[in-house]
Structures are given as C-alpha cells and as structure tokens.
Amino acid sequence: TGLVGVFTLLSRVLGLVRDIVYARFFGASVVMDAFFVAFRIPNIFRRFFAEGSFSQAFVPVFSEYDEGRSRAEVQELVDRTAGTLGVILFGVTAIGVVLAPVFIAVFAPGFLADARTDGAERFDLSVAMLRWTFPYLLFVSLAALAGGILNTYHRYTAAAFSPVLLNVVMIGFAAWVAPLYARPGIALAAGVFTAGVVQLACMWPSLVRLKLAPRPRWGWQHGGVRKILALMVPGLFGSSVAQVSILLDTLIASFLATGSISWLYYSDRLMEFPLG
C-alpha cells in the first residue's frame, strides 16, 4: 500500500506539473483545445479496455488460474488474452486513425461547425493529433494487462511507476520538443504516443523475470478469455455513465469560444488533483 501510494502521489504531482507546463507554454488556445479533444478520445476508450472493466475482469480470472491451474495453462491464458485483446485493440485503433474526422465530428461537433464557417483550423489540427494519440489506447491497455499479471504476483513497482513515466515524457515533449516544431501541437500528440510505448516497455522486464512475457495468440474460444469478456460487460455499463458525462462536457464546450475546452480541462484537473 505504501509503495503504490507513494508512486501514485508522485504521478498526481507530476500530472499537475504537466498541466502547468501546458498552460505556461500554450495557454488556452486553438492548439490546446484540439489537443485536449484528441487526448480525451483515447482516454475515454481506455476506461473500457484498460483500467476500467478489463482490469476488473482479468485479475480475478488470472488469479483463479494461478491458484488452481498448471503453469502451462496460466501461460496460455496470458498468451490468448494478450493476442485477443491485441487484435481487438489494433482493429479499434486502426478504425480510430482512419475515421479520425468522424470521431472529432462526434466528440467535438463545434469544431466541424467552425470548419464550415470560419475555417478548419481546430478541426484539421485535432484530426491530425488524434491520428497520433489514438494508438495510445493499444499501448496503455496492454500495459494494464501486464500490470494485472504483475500485481497478482505481488510485483507492484513497475505498474505503479508507469504513470510517472507517462507524465515525465509528456512534460519533456511539451517543454523541449514541441517548441522546436512549426506545428507544436503535433509534437504534443506524438508525446502521448511515445508515453504509451514507454509505459508498456517499463513493464516488460518484470514480465520476463516472471517468465510470463506474453506470446500473443488469438483465443476467442478459450474458456478463460470468454470468462473475462463476460465479466467485462457489467463494467462497460458502469464505466460508460461517467464517460458520457465527460463527452457531453467536451461536446458543449466545442461550440463555445476558442479556449473553452482548455478552461474546462484546467479547472477540472485542479478539482481532480486533491481527489487523486
């Protein structure tokens, strides 16, 4: 509890620092409005596929296998779950990248309205950013799978520390990489992509030491995988309620003055900091 608590506190403090850096370098602007929408969309899906319903479903099933099955069966569950989740998420990510304009039109329809009247800057920029940020969903969900495995074996450090790395990478891209580019917003989005890769990579050595590194294989018909999917259904409904609320906030703010989404984001983060 102490270990996870300390790293969570460090992550929350660095998350606040990250948002202060964003506000200092980019303020409440077209760039940040577009970035926050592009970052929020994969984060909404993350609640379904990563920390939300998937983790709640995977850990009990994996623990059950670990306690009552052979090591080979445990490894097969890891392989089949990683393969099935990976294929599904790759498909969702590919759809998100290809249909990025549709996602922006749904989540921030005010951007599309702007594009039809005053110009397409926010809309086009958010579409370009989303194509960089959407793959974050794939990486962070696989990192959640790795974290579930490690926590079952009482290896808490890597999973608890990975959000710290996320914030460090995003701060680095905002403060030092983005100012070097003509389109700094794209660099911010690339920072999200890089942070996802780093989060997953930091888990891998611990999985290798446990000799449970996934060798992904498709396993839709595997009993454990089907049980995980069945357990995910109630969690999906529970997670969706909060996500609809977030979606409506962003949707409404997209019709307001430039900077409205940024103001909403910054104030929301200040409220969430003590809660975190």
C-alpha positions in Angstrom: 0.0 0.0 0.0 2.8 2.4 0.9 4.7 1.7 -2.4 1.7 2.1 -4.6 0.6 5.2 -2.6 3.9 6.9 -2.9 4.2 6.3 -6.7 0.5 7.4 -7.2 1.2 10.6 -5.2 4.3 11.2 -7.4 2.2 10.6 -10.5 -0.5 13.0 -9.4 2.0 15.7 -8.6 3.8 15.3 -11.9 0.3 15.3 -13.6 -0.3 18.7 -12.1 3.2 19.8 -13.2 2.4 18.6 -16.7 -0.8 20.7 -16.9 1.0 23.7 -15.5 3.6 23.3 -18.3 0.8 23.0 -20.9 -0.8 26.2 -19.5 2.5 28.0 -19.4 3.7 27.2 -22.9 0.3 27.0 -24.8 -2.4 28.6 -22.6 -6.0 28.3 -23.6 -5.6 28.3 -27.4 -6.6 26.6 -30.6 -3.7 24.2 -30.2 -4.7 23.1 -26.6 -8.4 22.9 -27.5 -7.5 20.5 -30.3 -5.0 18.6 -28.2 -7.3 18.0 -25.2 -10.0 16.7 -27.5 -7.5 14.4 -29.3 -6.2 13.2 -25.9 -9.6 12.7 -24.3 -11.0 10.4 -27.0 -8.5 7.5 -26.5 -8.7 8.1 -22.7 -12.4 7.5 -22.8 -11.9 4.2 -24.6 -9.1 3.5 -22.1 -11.6 3.4 -19.3 -13.3 0.5 -21.2 -10.2 -1.5 -22.3 -7.6 -0.8 -19.6 -8.1 0.4 -16.0 -11.8 0.0 -16.1 -13.8 -3.1 -17.0 -10.9 -5.1 -18.4 -8.7 -4.9 -15.3 -11.7 -5.7 -13.0 -12.5 -8.8 -15.1 -8.9 -10.0 -15.9 -7.4 -10.0 -12.4 -9.9 -12.4 -10.7 -9.8 -14.9 -13.7 -6.0 -14.8 -13.8 -5.7 -15.3 -10.0 -8.1 -18.2 -10.3 -5.9 -19.8 -13.0 -2.7 -19.1 -11.0 -4.1 -20.8 -7.9 -5.8 -23.8 -9.5 -4.1 -24.5 -12.8 -0.7 -25.6 -14.1 1.9 -23.1 -15.2 1.4 -24.0 -18.8 -2.3 -23.2 -18.5 -1.5 -19.9 -16.8 0.9 -19.0 -19.7 -1.7 -20.0 -22.3 -4.3 -17.6 -20.6 -1.7 -14.8 -20.8 -0.9 -15.6 -24.4 -4.6 -15.9 -25.5 -5.7 -12.8 -23.6 -2.8 -10.7 -25.0 -3.5 -12.0 -28.5 -7.2 -11.5 -28.4 -7.0 -8.1 -26.7 -4.2 -7.0 -29.0 -6.1 -7.9 -32.2 -9.3 -6.2 -31.0 -7.5 -3.1 -29.9 -5.4 -3.0 -33.1 -8.7 -3.0 -35.0 -10.2 -0.3 -32.8 -7.1 1.8 -33.2 -7.0 1.4 -37.0 -10.6 2.5 -37.2 -9.8 5.5 -34.9 -6.9 6.5 -37.1 -8.8 6.1 -40.4 -12.0 7.6 -39.2 -10.4 10.4 -37.1 -12.5 13.1 -38.8 -15.7 11.2 -37.8 -14.6 10.8 -34.2 -13.8 14.5 -33.9 -17.1 15.4 -35.5 -18.9 13.3 -32.9 -16.9 14.3 -29.8 -16.4 17.9 -30.7 -19.1 18.9 -33.3 -18.4 22.5 -32.7 -15.1 22.1 -34.4 -16.9 20.9 -37.5 -19.3 23.8 -37.3 -16.3 26.1 -37.2 -14.8 24.4 -40.3 -17.9 25.1 -42.2 -18.0 28.8 -41.4 -14.8 30.5 -40.1 -12.1 28.0 -41.2 -11.0 24.5 -40.4 -8.0 25.1 -38.1 -9.3 23.4 -34.9 -10.9 20.6 -36.8 -8.0 19.8 -39.0 -5.5 20.1 -36.2 -7.5 17.8 -33.9 -7.8 15.2 -36.6 -4.1 15.2 -37.2 -3.4 15.0 -33.5 -5.9 12.1 -33.0 -4.1 10.0 -35.5 -1.1 10.3 -33.2 -2.9 9.9 -29.9 -5.3 7.0 -30.7 -2.6 4.3 -30.7 -2.0 5.2 -27.0 -5.2 3.1 -26.4 -3.4 0.0 -27.6 -0.2 0.5 -25.6 -1.9 1.5 -22.3 -4.4 -1.3 -22.5 -1.6 -3.9 -23.0 0.2 -2.2 -20.1 -2.9 -2.7 -17.9 -2.8 -6.4 -18.9 0.9 -6.5 -17.8 0.1 -4.7 -14.6 -2.7 -7.1 -13.7 -0.2 -10.0 -14.1 2.5 -8.3 -12.1 0.1 -7.3 -9.3 -1.2 -10.9 -9.0 2.4 -11.9 -8.2 2.9 -9.0 -5.8 5.2 -7.1 -8.2 3.8 -3.6 -7.7 6.7 -1.3 -8.6 6.6 -1.3 -12.4 2.8 -0.9 -12.7 2.7 1.8 -10.0 5.6 3.7 -11.6 4.5 3.6 -15.2 2.1 6.6 -14.9 5.1 8.6 -13.5 6.9 7.9 -16.8 3.8 9.0 -18.8 3.9 12.4 -17.2 7.7 12.8 -17.5 7.6 12.0 -21.2 4.7 14.4 -21.8 6.3 17.2 -19.9 9.5 16.6 -21.9 7.7 16.8 -25.2 5.7 20.0 -24.1 8.7 21.9 -22.7 11.6 20.9 -25.1 10.3 19.1 -28.2 7.2 21.0 -29.2 8.9 24.4 -29.3 11.2 23.1 -32.0 8.4 22.3 -34.4 6.4 24.6 -36.7 3.3 22.7 -35.6 3.9 22.2 -31.8 0.5 20.5 -31.3 1.6 17.5 -33.4 4.6 17.2 -31.2 2.4 17.1 -28.1 0.3 14.3 -29.7 3.5 12.4 -30.6 4.4 12.7 -26.9 1.3 10.8 -26.0 2.2 8.1 -28.5 5.7 7.9 -27.1 4.5 7.9 -23.5 2.3 4.9 -24.2 5.2 2.9 -25.7 7.4 3.8 -22.6 4.6 2.7 -20.2 4.4 -0.7 -21.8 8.1 -1.1 -22.2 8.7 -0.4 -18.5 6.6 -3.5 -17.6 8.3 -5.9 -20.0 11.5 -6.7 -17.9 9.4 -7.6 -14.9 7.2 -10.0 -17.0 10.4 -11.6 -18.4 11.7 -12.1 -14.9 8.5 -13.8 -14.0 8.7 -15.9 -17.2 5.3 -14.8 -18.2 6.0 -12.5 -21.1 3.1 -12.8 -23.5 3.4 -14.7 -26.8 0.2 -13.3 -28.3 -2.2 -15.8 -29.8 -5.8 -15.5 -30.9 -8.0 -17.1 -28.3 -11.6 -16.0 -28.8 -12.8 -19.6 -28.0 -10.5 -20.0 -24.9 -12.6 -20.6 -21.8 -10.6 -18.0 -19.7 -10.8 -15.4 -22.4 -14.6 -15.8 -22.7 -15.0 -15.6 -19.0 -13.0 -12.3 -18.9 -15.2 -10.9 -21.8 -18.3 -11.9 -19.9 -17.2 -10.2 -16.7 -16.3 -7.1 -18.7 -19.9 -6.5 -19.7 -21.2 -5.0 -16.3 -18.1 -2.9 -16.1 -18.6 -1.5 -19.5 -22.1 -0.2 -18.5 -20.7 1.2 -15.3 -17.8 3.0 -17.0 -20.0 4.3 -19.8 -22.1 6.5 -17.4 -19.1 8.7 -16.3 -17.7 8.8 -19.9 -21.0 10.1 -21.3 -20.8 12.9 -18.8 -17.2 13.8 -19.9 -18.3 13.5 -23.6 -21.2 16.0 -23.1 -18.9 18.5 -21.3 -16.5 18.4 -24.3 -19.3 18.4 -26.9 -20.9 21.6 -25.4 -17.6 23.4 -24.9 -16.7 22.8 -28.5 -19.5 25.2 -29.6 -18.2 28.0 -27.3 -15.3 30.5 -27.7 -11.8 29.2 -28.6 -10.2 28.3 -25.3 -13.4 27.0 -23.6 -12.3 23.3 -23.8 -8.9 24.3 -22.3 -10.5 26.3 -19.5 -12.8 23.4 -18.7 -9.8 20.9 -18.7 -7.6 23.0 -16.5 -10.3 23.7 -13.9 -11.3 20.0 -13.9 -7.7 18.9 -13.4 -7.4 21.3 -10.4 -10.5 19.8 -8.9 -9.3 16.2 -9.5 -5.8 16.8 -8.0 -6.8 16.6 -4.4 -9.2 13.7 -5.2 -6.3 11.8 -6.8 
